[in-house]
Amino acid sequence: MAAIGEEIKSRFSSSQEKAMLNILFTGNWLRNRNTEHFGKYGISSSQYNILRILRGSKGTPLSMHTVKERMIDRSPNATRLTDKLIEKGYVSRIRCEKDRRVVYISITPTGLELLERIDKSDQALEIANSMKCLSDEEAEILSGLLDRIRG
């Protein structure tokens, strides 16, 4: 891949501007790769994120509020996205007995099977390998710098 200036045919007023645009450009590049990949399975990146959150709960149902807090892209559409996962049989909904306004969700065996297929796919390995060009030390430095930017 070409350097950011060549890629977007631009000059930058500062190194900070260049870095910011590079983060945005690379984020979109990764998002587009993920969108294409998950689309092959009939789900969006956000729906994949919801399924991974639920898998991580190890069978413990989570409230929608908790799922929204843990999402990478904290979309207000989380409930609608979850409804679509329920329609496909990947997630189940459980109403709280004490407070009917509270809804818990959990991943179904079908949802777990989908994640397993996605995780084992060649393209998932390719996407994961896109970060293999960084050593463990470089990846930690990058993560630390990104954390610092968010303050």
Buried (B, 14 or more C-beta within 10 A) or exposed (E): EEEBEEBEEEEBEEEEEBBEBBBEBBEEEBEEBBEEBBEEBEBBBBBBBBBBBBBEBEEEBBBBEBBBEBBEEEBEEBEEBBBBBBEBEBBBBEEEEEEEEEBBBBBBEEBBEBBEEBEEBEBBEEBEEEEEEEEEEEEEEEEEEEEEEEE
